[in-house]
Amino acid sequence: MEFNWLLQLATTLGIGVIGYFLKTSMTEIKGQIKENAQRVDNLEKELDDLRSDLPFIYTTREDFIRTMNNVDKKLDKIHDSMIGGGRNG
């Protein structure tokens, strides 16, 4: 009879200790999940801000090529007028 009582006591204590550690672990995990969710929200906000600022900070490849073609045309006109002006004068 004494052995059964000790076995039940040990089992109860073991279950209690396991339950305590599980509860503590779950609380820590929930806290980390909340912290990670907050970090993800902050990153999403920063990414949205970056996306909205991109058109004002950077230029697209197509816009750059179009602008450089316009500059090349203007330089060609200046060059042609200088060459033409030198021959006439």
C-alpha positions as CSV (number, residue, x, y, z in Angstrom):
1,M,0.0,0.0,0.0
2,E,2.9,2.4,0.8
3,F,4.4,1.8,-2.6
4,N,1.1,2.7,-4.4
5,W,0.9,5.9,-2.4
6,L,4.5,6.9,-3.3
7,L,3.9,6.0,-7.0
8,Q,0.7,8.2,-7.1
9,L,2.6,11.1,-5.4
10,A,5.5,10.9,-7.8
11,T,3.1,10.7,-10.8
12,T,1.2,13.7,-9.5
13,L,4.3,15.7,-8.9
14,G,5.7,14.7,-12.3
15,I,2.5,15.8,-14.0
16,G,2.5,19.0,-12.1
17,V,6.1,19.8,-13.0
18,I,5.5,19.0,-16.6
19,G,2.3,21.1,-16.6
20,Y,4.2,24.1,-15.1
21,F,7.0,23.9,-17.7
22,L,4.5,23.6,-20.5
23,K,2.6,26.6,-19.3
24,T,5.8,28.6,-19.0
25,S,6.9,27.6,-22.4
26,M,3.6,28.4,-24.0
27,T,3.6,31.8,-22.3
28,E,7.1,32.5,-23.7
29,I,6.1,31.3,-27.2
30,K,2.9,33.5,-27.2
31,G,5.0,36.5,-26.2
32,Q,7.5,35.8,-29.0
33,I,4.7,35.4,-31.5
34,K,3.3,38.8,-30.5
35,E,6.7,40.3,-30.7
36,N,7.3,38.8,-34.2
37,A,3.9,39.9,-35.4
38,Q,4.7,43.5,-34.3
39,R,8.0,43.3,-36.1
40,V,6.3,42.1,-39.2
41,D,3.8,44.9,-39.1
42,N,6.6,47.4,-38.7
43,L,8.5,45.9,-41.7
44,E,5.3,46.0,-43.8
45,K,4.8,49.6,-43.0
46,E,8.4,50.4,-43.9
47,L,8.1,48.5,-47.1
48,D,4.9,50.4,-48.0
49,D,6.7,53.7,-47.2
50,L,9.6,52.6,-49.5
51,R,7.2,51.7,-52.3
52,S,5.5,55.0,-52.1
53,D,8.8,56.9,-52.1
54,L,10.4,54.9,-54.9
55,P,9.0,57.0,-57.8
56,F,10.3,60.2,-56.3
57,I,13.8,58.9,-55.4
58,Y,14.7,56.5,-58.3
59,T,14.0,56.5,-62.0
60,T,13.0,53.6,-64.1
61,R,15.3,52.2,-66.8
62,E,12.8,53.2,-69.5
63,D,12.6,56.8,-68.3
64,F,16.4,57.0,-68.2
65,I,16.7,55.7,-71.7
66,R,14.1,58.1,-73.0
67,T,15.7,61.1,-71.3
68,M,19.2,60.2,-72.5
69,N,17.8,59.9,-76.1
70,N,16.4,63.4,-75.8
71,V,19.8,64.7,-74.5
72,D,21.5,62.9,-77.4
73,K,19.2,64.5,-79.9
74,K,19.8,68.0,-78.4
75,L,23.5,67.5,-78.5
76,D,23.4,66.3,-82.1
77,K,21.4,69.5,-83.0
78,I,24.0,71.6,-81.2
79,H,26.9,69.7,-82.9
80,D,25.2,70.0,-86.3
81,S,24.7,73.8,-85.8
82,M,28.3,74.3,-84.8
83,I,29.6,72.3,-87.8
84,G,27.2,74.1,-90.1
85,G,28.0,77.5,-88.6
86,G,31.7,76.9,-89.0
87,R,31.4,76.1,-92.7
88,N,29.2,79.1,-93.5
89,G,31.4,81.6,-91.6
